[in-house]
Amino acid sequence: LEAHRKRRAYFKEFGATSSDHGHPTADTANLSDTAAQELFDSIRRGSEDERERKLFRAQMLTEMAKIIRRLFSRNSAATRASISRPGPTM
């Protein structure tokens, strides 16, 4: 934890900020593209249906996970290469 605090202080020194995007649950959903679009359209129209709102949050967690997975898979070769290169010792 101390290493994390020191690194956070380093970034903060240069003006970096962070934010917490908490979710009320860790529920996820895996809707088809069509169902996800229909749900999104309903939410954009201002749906007051709490079930739809919960399902939307669950689907958004899934979509964010897909993005992260794609980012890591694209960069995995570069990441492995950088890890395997010897770096400076401290």
C-alpha positions as CSV (number, residue, x, y, z in Angstrom):
1,L,0.0,0.0,0.0
2,E,2.8,2.4,0.8
3,A,4.2,1.9,-2.8
4,H,0.8,2.8,-4.1
5,R,0.6,5.9,-2.0
6,K,4.0,7.0,-3.1
7,R,3.1,6.5,-6.8
8,R,-0.2,8.3,-6.3
9,A,1.7,11.2,-4.7
10,Y,4.1,11.3,-7.7
11,F,1.2,11.7,-10.2
12,K,-0.6,14.2,-8.0
13,E,2.5,16.3,-7.9
14,F,2.1,16.7,-11.7
15,G,-1.6,17.6,-11.5
16,A,-3.1,14.2,-12.1
17,T,-6.5,13.5,-10.6
18,S,-8.5,10.4,-10.1
19,S,-12.1,9.6,-9.6
20,D,-14.2,6.7,-8.3
21,H,-16.9,5.4,-10.5
22,G,-18.7,3.1,-8.1
23,H,-21.6,0.9,-9.1
24,P,-24.4,-0.1,-6.7
25,T,-23.9,-3.8,-7.7
26,A,-21.4,-5.9,-9.5
27,D,-24.1,-7.4,-11.7
28,T,-23.3,-7.9,-15.4
29,A,-25.4,-8.7,-18.4
30,N,-24.5,-10.1,-21.8
31,L,-27.3,-8.8,-24.2
32,S,-27.3,-9.3,-27.9
33,D,-26.4,-6.2,-29.9
34,T,-30.0,-5.7,-30.8
35,A,-31.3,-6.1,-27.3
36,A,-28.5,-3.7,-26.0
37,Q,-29.5,-1.1,-28.6
38,E,-33.2,-1.3,-27.7
39,L,-32.3,-1.0,-24.0
40,F,-30.0,2.0,-24.7
41,D,-32.8,3.7,-26.7
42,S,-35.3,3.2,-23.9
43,I,-32.9,4.6,-21.4
44,R,-32.1,7.6,-23.6
45,R,-35.9,8.2,-23.9
46,G,-35.9,8.5,-20.0
47,S,-37.2,5.1,-19.0
48,E,-38.3,5.1,-15.3
49,D,-38.4,1.3,-15.2
50,E,-36.0,0.4,-12.4
51,R,-35.4,-3.1,-14.0
52,E,-34.3,-1.5,-17.2
53,R,-32.0,0.9,-15.4
54,K,-30.4,-2.0,-13.4
55,L,-30.0,-4.0,-16.6
56,F,-28.4,-1.0,-18.4
57,R,-25.8,-0.6,-15.6
58,A,-25.1,-4.3,-15.8
59,Q,-24.7,-4.2,-19.5
60,M,-22.4,-1.2,-19.3
61,L,-20.1,-3.1,-16.9
62,T,-19.9,-5.9,-19.5
63,E,-19.2,-3.4,-22.3
64,M,-16.4,-1.7,-20.3
65,A,-14.8,-5.2,-19.6
66,K,-14.9,-5.9,-23.4
67,I,-13.0,-2.6,-24.1
68,I,-10.4,-3.4,-21.5
69,R,-10.0,-6.9,-22.8
70,R,-9.4,-5.6,-26.3
71,L,-6.9,-3.0,-25.1
72,F,-4.9,-5.6,-23.2
73,S,-5.0,-8.2,-26.1
74,R,-3.8,-5.6,-28.6
75,N,-1.0,-4.6,-26.3
76,S,-0.1,-8.0,-24.9
77,A,2.8,-8.6,-27.3
78,A,4.3,-5.1,-26.6
79,T,3.7,-5.6,-22.9
80,R,5.4,-9.0,-22.9
81,A,8.4,-7.6,-24.8
82,S,8.8,-4.6,-22.4
83,I,8.6,-6.9,-19.4
84,S,11.2,-9.3,-20.8
85,R,13.7,-6.5,-21.6
86,P,16.1,-5.8,-18.8
87,G,15.6,-2.5,-17.2
88,P,17.5,-0.3,-14.8
89,T,18.0,-1.5,-11.4
90,M,17.2,0.6,-8.4
